[in-house]
Amino acid sequence: MSGTTTGGTSRRRVLRLAGGGLALAALGAGAAGCREDGVDEAGSGGSGGTEPAGSGKPSPDGGDGGGSGKGPKPLWTESVPAQTYGDNDELVAVAGMVIASGSPLKALDAATGKERWSLPEGATPGAPLLVAGDTLYLASGKYDGTVAGYSPATGEETWRGRLGKGYRQPRPVAVDDRQVYVVAEILEEDNSSHTNVIAAFDSGSGKLVWSEQRDLGTEQNGIHAAVEGRHLVYTDFKKNLTVRDTATGRQVWTQKTDKTNYGFFTVHEGLVIVPQGDRLQAYALADGAREWSLKATRFTTFKEPSVVDGVLYIADSGRTVRAVAPGSGKEIWRSEALAEAGFQVPRQYVKAGDVVYAATDLDKDGGVAALDAGSGKVRWTFNDGSGDHHAWLVATDGERVFALHGKKLHALPA
């Protein structure tokens, strides 16, 4: 999945910071007319700070070796200038670096935690860190219509795309191996903005491939997007689920949600999979037809889905975690181990080896849980004991799992 959220403090992020329960969506069964409706509102490599939970010698399965289920002692812990709002693409591990969204934007050596490079202007707070190939794409806070790409290994600028001075604050929302997809505000003569565009740049030359103005009343913020093949998919706060052709920008289909879904969806092999309250539903990218539906247990609602290594992982509000075949919607396993352990609801997933690492939202004794990928059994859980209210974020380079909580970044053995 190549999905991301736009920068800025979106209502979804404000709700995350304000308190837990996010409303989830309910989509209609079929594709609606092909238009977007903007009217219908709704430093040192050493451990710093408090000693994190789990300080024993790691066991072969990554636990603390003492049978307590607590996580391993971090390989390193560093303070970082992170400015995050709980979206999955605000922490990346790439090219031997681990980078958290913030200003200044700093890249730490994945093995040691030492700073390798820094960008003084940094990333727009809450904006995505999008990586494709050997380029890290960042949102621009400038008013010249430019978007820049950097080498994640060195921090040097290696790519630039330009919409022009009639646009401000272009924000990449998705990338693939050919193009960078951007949303930007259209400036009026008085420097106000009432409309925005979605556009595609060639990721090699930086040339503009296409640009399409979105409907009056749609917003630049609050967009969550993903690309698969010829389809660019995105949701917004105006209750739209929209699919465009990546080659032309032409809108393929749009359908309205009964309630805004705050951007929760994933894509996999021709399907867009969206949580709808107590139902998880899959729609064909080609025409919006419903392909399958999965129902949650009574009185629970689905949280954020993620396809990792060909498996869909999703939790519900009752803290039951499911592994699902994304093509058919059939459950592979269902685990209530986190609920039994009193752990919080996971909302982000990464995988290293045969372990899935799940991060929770707003922390009250949440954190990161290591789950057996084959059964959902809990191997260990990790919390840094800080009590910080920020959501946990995880990323992995295959050898280590990086857990960001507030301004503390921990490297755990994978």
C-alpha positions as CSV (number, residue, x, y, z in Angstrom):
1,M,0.0,0.0,0.0
2,S,1.2,3.5,-0.9
3,G,-1.1,5.5,1.2
4,T,-0.7,8.7,3.1
5,T,-2.3,11.6,4.7
6,T,-1.8,15.3,3.9
7,G,0.0,17.7,6.2
8,G,-1.7,20.2,8.5
9,T,-3.7,19.6,11.6
10,S,-6.7,17.8,10.1
11,R,-9.9,17.2,12.0
12,R,-9.0,13.5,12.2
13,R,-5.8,14.4,14.0
14,V,-7.4,16.9,16.3
15,L,-9.9,14.2,17.3
16,R,-7.0,11.8,17.9
17,L,-5.4,14.3,20.2
18,A,-8.6,15.2,21.9
19,G,-9.7,11.7,22.8
20,G,-10.1,8.2,21.6
21,G,-13.3,7.2,19.8
22,L,-13.3,8.1,16.2
23,A,-16.4,7.7,14.2
24,L,-16.1,5.2,11.4
25,A,-17.9,5.2,8.1
26,A,-20.8,3.5,6.4
27,L,-20.6,3.4,2.6
28,G,-23.4,2.9,0.2
29,A,-23.3,-0.3,-1.8
30,G,-22.7,1.0,-5.3
31,A,-20.7,3.6,-7.0
32,A,-22.3,7.0,-7.1
33,G,-22.1,9.6,-9.9
34,C,-18.6,10.6,-11.0
35,R,-18.2,13.8,-9.1
36,E,-16.8,15.0,-5.8
37,D,-19.4,16.7,-3.7
38,G,-17.9,19.6,-1.6
39,V,-21.3,20.7,-0.2
40,D,-22.4,17.9,2.1
41,E,-20.7,18.7,5.5
42,A,-20.7,16.4,8.2
43,G,22.0,12.2,20.3
44,S,24.1,9.8,21.7
45,G,23.0,6.3,21.0
46,G,22.3,5.8,24.7
47,S,19.1,5.4,26.5
48,G,17.5,8.6,27.6
49,G,14.6,9.6,29.9
50,T,12.5,7.2,31.8
51,E,13.7,3.6,31.7
52,P,11.4,1.8,29.2
53,A,9.5,-1.3,30.2
54,G,11.3,-4.5,29.4
55,S,14.9,-4.3,30.5
56,G,15.9,-8.0,30.6
57,K,18.1,-9.8,28.1
58,P,16.1,-10.4,24.9
59,S,15.0,-14.0,24.4
60,P,15.2,-15.8,21.0
61,D,11.6,-14.7,20.2
62,G,12.4,-11.1,21.0
63,G,10.9,-11.0,24.5
64,D,12.7,-10.2,27.7
65,G,13.6,-13.8,28.5
66,G,11.9,-13.7,31.9
67,G,8.5,-14.9,30.8
68,S,6.8,-11.7,31.8
69,G,5.7,-10.8,28.3
70,K,7.4,-7.4,28.5
71,G,9.3,-6.2,25.5
72,P,13.1,-6.2,25.1
73,K,15.3,-3.4,26.3
74,P,15.7,-0.9,23.5
75,L,18.9,-1.0,21.5
76,W,18.9,2.8,21.7
77,T,16.6,5.6,22.7
78,E,16.9,9.1,21.4
79,S,15.0,12.4,21.8
80,V,13.8,13.7,18.4
81,P,12.1,17.0,17.3
82,A,9.0,15.0,16.2
83,Q,5.8,16.8,15.4
84,T,3.3,14.0,14.7
85,Y,-0.5,13.5,14.7
86,G,-0.7,9.7,14.7
87,D,-0.7,9.0,11.0
88,N,1.1,6.0,9.8
89,D,3.4,7.8,7.3
90,E,5.0,10.2,9.8
91,L,7.8,7.7,10.6
92,V,9.9,5.9,8.0
93,A,12.9,3.5,8.0
94,V,14.8,3.7,4.7
95,A,18.4,3.6,3.4
96,G,19.8,2.8,6.8
97,M,18.1,5.8,8.4
98,V,15.0,6.2,10.6
99,I,13.2,9.6,10.1
100,A,10.3,11.1,12.1
101,S,8.2,14.0,10.8
102,G,9.4,17.2,12.5
103,S,11.2,20.5,12.3
104,P,14.1,20.3,11.9
105,L,13.8,17.0,10.1
106,K,16.5,14.7,11.4
107,A,17.7,11.3,10.1
108,L,19.1,9.0,12.7
109,D,21.4,6.1,11.9
110,A,19.2,3.0,12.2
111,A,21.9,0.9,13.9
112,T,23.2,3.5,16.4
113,G,20.7,6.3,16.8
114,K,23.3,8.9,15.9
115,E,22.2,11.9,13.8
116,R,23.4,11.7,10.2
117,W,21.7,14.7,8.6
118,S,19.2,17.4,9.3
119,L,17.0,19.8,7.2
120,P,16.5,23.1,9.1
121,E,13.0,23.8,7.6
122,G,12.0,20.2,8.2
123,A,8.7,18.6,7.3
124,T,5.4,20.4,7.6
125,P,4.0,19.2,11.0
126,G,1.7,16.2,10.5
127,A,2.6,15.9,6.8
128,P,3.5,12.6,5.3
129,L,7.0,11.3,4.7
130,L,6.6,9.5,1.3
131,V,9.3,7.2,-0.1
132,A,9.5,5.7,-3.5
133,G,12.7,4.3,-5.0
134,D,15.6,6.3,-3.5
135,T,13.6,9.6,-2.9
136,L,11.9,11.0,0.1
137,Y,9.1,13.4,-0.9
138,L,8.1,16.2,1.5
139,A,5.3,18.7,1.7
140,S,6.2,22.3,0.9
141,G,5.3,25.2,3.2
142,K,6.3,27.7,0.5
143,Y,4.0,29.7,-1.8
144,D,5.9,29.1,-5.0
145,G,4.0,25.9,-5.9
146,T,7.1,23.6,-5.6
147,V,7.5,20.1,-4.2
148,A,10.9,18.7,-3.4
149,G,12.4,15.2,-3.1
150,Y,15.5,14.3,-1.1
151,S,18.0,11.5,-0.7
152,P,17.0,9.7,2.5
153,A,20.6,8.6,2.9
154,T,22.2,12.1,2.7
155,G,19.4,14.7,3.0
156,E,20.4,16.3,-0.3
157,E,17.7,17.6,-2.6
158,T,17.5,15.3,-5.7
159,W,14.2,16.1,-7.3
160,R,11.8,19.1,-7.7
161,G,8.4,19.5,-9.2
162,R,6.6,22.9,-9.8
163,L,2.9,23.7,-10.1
164,G,3.6,27.4,-10.4
165,K,3.0,30.6,-8.3
166,G,-0.7,30.4,-8.6
167,Y,-0.7,27.5,-6.1
168,R,0.4,27.3,-2.5
169,Q,1.6,24.6,-0.1
170,P,1.5,21.6,-2.5
171,R,1.4,18.4,-0.4
172,P,2.3,15.0,-1.8
173,V,-0.5,12.5,-0.9
174,A,0.8,9.4,-2.7
175,V,3.7,8.1,-4.8
176,D,4.3,5.1,-7.0
177,D,7.3,4.1,-9.2
178,R,6.3,6.6,-11.9
179,Q,4.6,9.6,-10.4
180,V,4.1,11.9,-7.4
181,Y,0.5,12.8,-6.6
182,V,0.0,16.2,-5.0
183,V,-2.9,18.4,-3.7
184,A,-2.5,22.2,-3.6
185,E,-4.6,25.2,-3.0
186,I,-5.5,27.5,-5.9
187,L,-4.6,31.1,-5.0
188,E,-7.1,33.9,-5.8
189,E,-6.0,37.5,-6.5
190,D,-6.4,38.5,-2.9
191,N,-4.3,35.5,-1.8
192,S,-7.3,33.6,-0.5
193,S,-8.2,30.1,-1.6
194,H,-11.6,28.4,-2.1
195,T,-10.6,25.6,-4.4
196,N,-7.8,23.1,-4.9
197,V,-6.2,20.8,-7.4
198,I,-5.0,17.3,-7.5
199,A,-2.0,16.8,-9.8
200,A,0.6,14.3,-10.9
201,F,4.3,14.9,-11.5
202,D,6.7,12.6,-13.3
203,S,9.0,11.2,-10.6
204,G,12.0,11.3,-13.0
205,S,11.8,14.7,-14.7
206,G,9.6,16.6,-12.3
207,K,7.4,17.7,-15.1
208,L,3.6,18.1,-14.5
209,V,1.8,15.2,-16.1
210,W,-1.8,16.3,-15.3
211,S,-3.8,18.6,-13.1
212,E,-7.5,18.4,-12.2
213,Q,-9.4,21.0,-10.2
214,R,-11.6,19.5,-7.5
215,D,-15.1,20.6,-6.8
216,L,-15.8,23.8,-4.9
217,G,-16.0,23.1,-1.2
218,T,-13.6,20.2,-1.1
219,E,-10.6,20.6,1.1
220,Q,-6.9,20.2,0.7
221,N,-6.5,18.9,4.2
222,G,-7.8,15.5,5.5
223,I,-7.0,13.5,2.4
224,H,-5.8,10.0,2.7
225,A,-4.6,8.4,-0.6
226,A,-3.1,5.2,-2.0
227,V,-2.0,4.1,-5.5
228,E,-2.4,0.7,-7.1
229,G,-1.7,0.3,-10.8
230,R,-3.8,2.7,-12.9
231,H,-5.9,3.7,-9.8
232,L,-5.3,6.6,-7.4
233,V,-7.7,6.3,-4.5
234,Y,-8.4,8.9,-1.8
235,T,-10.9,9.8,0.9
236,D,-11.7,13.2,2.3
237,F,-13.7,14.9,5.0
238,K,-16.5,15.8,2.6
239,K,-17.7,12.1,2.6
240,N,-16.1,11.2,-0.7
241,L,-14.3,8.0,-1.7
242,T,-12.8,8.8,-5.1
243,V,-10.8,6.8,-7.7
244,R,-8.9,8.5,-10.5
245,D,-6.9,7.2,-13.5
246,T,-3.2,7.7,-12.7
247,A,-2.3,8.2,-16.4
248,T,-4.9,11.0,-17.2
249,G,-6.3,12.2,-13.9
250,R,-9.8,11.4,-15.1
251,Q,-12.2,10.5,-12.3
252,V,-13.2,6.8,-12.7
253,W,-15.8,6.8,-9.9
254,T,-16.9,8.4,-6.7
255,Q,-19.3,7.4,-4.0
256,K,-20.5,9.1,-0.9
257,T,-20.1,7.8,2.6
258,D,-23.0,8.1,5.0
259,K,-20.6,9.4,7.5
260,T,-17.0,10.6,7.0
261,N,-14.6,7.7,7.6
262,Y,-11.5,9.8,8.5
263,G,-9.4,8.3,5.8
264,F,-9.3,4.7,7.1
265,F,-8.8,2.3,4.1
266,T,-6.3,0.1,2.4
267,V,-5.9,-1.2,-1.2
268,H,-4.8,-4.6,-2.4
269,E,-4.9,-6.3,-5.9
270,G,-7.8,-4.4,-7.4
271,L,-9.7,-3.7,-4.2
272,V,-10.2,-0.8,-1.9
273,I,-11.0,-2.1,1.6
274,V,-12.8,0.3,4.0
275,P,-14.0,0.0,7.6
276,Q,-17.7,0.9,7.9
277,G,-18.5,0.8,11.6
278,D,-19.2,-2.8,12.4
279,R,-18.5,-3.9,8.8
280,L,-15.3,-4.1,6.7
281,Q,-16.2,-3.8,3.0
282,A,-14.2,-4.3,-0.1
283,Y,-15.0,-2.5,-3.4
284,A,-13.6,-3.1,-6.9
285,L,-11.2,-0.3,-7.9
286,A,-12.5,-0.6,-11.5
287,D,-16.1,0.3,-10.9
288,G,-16.9,0.5,-7.2
289,A,-18.8,-2.7,-7.0
290,R,-18.9,-4.4,-3.6
291,E,-16.8,-7.6,-3.6
292,W,-17.1,-8.8,0.0
293,S,-18.1,-7.8,3.5
294,L,-16.9,-8.9,7.0
295,K,-18.9,-8.2,10.1
296,A,-17.4,-7.4,13.5
297,T,-18.7,-8.9,16.8
298,R,-21.7,-7.3,18.5
299,F,-21.2,-3.8,19.9
300,T,-17.8,-3.3,18.3
301,T,-16.5,-1.3,15.3
302,F,-13.5,-1.8,13.1
303,K,-10.4,0.3,13.3
304,E,-7.7,1.0,10.7
305,P,-6.9,-1.8,8.3
306,S,-3.4,-2.5,6.9
307,V,-2.2,-5.1,4.3
308,V,1.2,-6.3,5.2
309,D,3.0,-9.1,3.3
310,G,-0.3,-10.1,1.6
311,V,-2.3,-10.3,4.8
312,L,-4.9,-7.8,6.0
313,Y,-4.6,-7.0,9.7
314,I,-7.4,-5.2,11.5
315,A,-8.6,-4.7,15.1
316,D,-12.0,-3.8,16.5
317,S,-12.9,-1.6,19.4
318,G,-13.2,-4.8,21.6
319,R,-9.4,-5.3,21.0
320,T,-9.9,-8.4,18.9
321,V,-7.3,-8.6,16.2
322,R,-8.0,-10.4,12.9
323,A,-5.8,-11.6,10.1
324,V,-7.9,-11.7,6.9
325,A,-7.3,-12.8,3.3
326,P,-7.7,-9.4,1.5
327,G,-8.9,-11.0,-1.8
328,S,-11.8,-12.9,-0.2
329,G,-12.5,-11.4,3.2
330,K,-12.1,-14.8,4.9
331,E,-10.5,-14.8,8.3
332,I,-7.2,-16.5,8.7
333,W,-7.1,-16.2,12.5
334,R,-8.8,-14.2,15.2
335,S,-7.0,-13.3,18.4
336,E,-8.4,-11.9,21.7
337,A,-5.0,-12.1,23.4
338,L,-4.5,-8.3,23.6
339,A,-7.9,-7.9,25.2
340,E,-7.0,-10.6,27.7
341,A,-3.8,-8.8,28.4
342,G,-5.6,-5.5,29.0
343,F,-3.7,-3.8,26.1
344,Q,-5.1,-1.0,24.0
345,V,-6.5,-1.3,20.5
346,P,-3.9,-1.5,17.7
347,R,-4.1,0.8,14.7
348,Q,-0.9,0.4,12.8
349,Y,1.0,-2.8,11.7
350,V,4.4,-3.7,10.3
351,K,6.1,-7.1,10.0
352,A,9.6,-8.4,10.4
353,G,10.2,-12.2,10.0
354,D,7.3,-14.1,11.5
355,V,6.2,-11.3,13.9
356,V,3.7,-8.5,13.3
357,Y,4.3,-5.4,15.4
358,A,1.1,-3.5,16.2
359,A,1.1,0.1,17.6
360,T,-1.8,1.7,19.5
361,D,-3.4,5.1,19.4
362,L,-3.6,7.6,22.3
363,D,-1.6,6.1,25.1
364,K,-2.9,5.0,28.4
365,D,-0.8,1.9,28.8
366,G,-0.8,1.1,25.1
367,G,2.4,1.0,23.1
368,V,3.7,-1.7,20.8
369,A,2.7,-5.4,20.8
370,A,4.6,-8.2,19.1
371,L,2.2,-10.7,17.7
372,D,2.9,-14.1,16.2
373,A,2.0,-13.7,12.5
374,G,0.7,-17.2,12.3
375,S,-1.7,-17.2,15.2
376,G,-2.0,-13.7,16.7
377,K,-0.5,-14.9,20.0
378,V,1.1,-12.1,22.0
379,R,4.9,-12.5,22.4
380,W,5.5,-9.3,24.3
381,T,4.3,-5.7,24.7
382,F,6.4,-2.6,25.1
383,N,5.7,0.8,26.7
384,D,8.2,3.5,27.6
385,G,6.4,4.5,30.8
386,S,6.3,8.2,29.8
387,G,2.5,8.5,29.9
388,D,2.7,10.8,26.8
389,H,-0.7,11.2,25.2
390,H,0.6,10.9,21.6
391,A,-0.2,7.9,19.4
392,W,2.5,5.3,19.0
393,L,4.1,4.9,15.5
394,V,6.1,1.9,14.2
395,A,8.4,1.3,11.3
396,T,10.9,-1.5,10.5
397,D,14.0,-2.1,8.4
398,G,13.7,-5.9,8.9
399,E,16.4,-6.0,11.6
400,R,15.0,-3.5,14.0
401,V,11.6,-2.1,15.0
402,F,11.4,1.6,15.6
403,A,8.8,2.9,18.0
404,L,8.0,6.6,18.2
405,H,6.1,8.0,21.1
406,G,5.9,11.7,21.5
407,K,9.5,12.9,21.1
408,K,11.1,9.6,22.1
409,L,12.3,7.2,19.4
410,H,13.2,3.7,20.5
411,A,14.9,1.0,18.5
412,L,13.9,-2.5,19.4
413,P,15.4,-5.8,18.1
414,A,13.1,-7.4,15.5
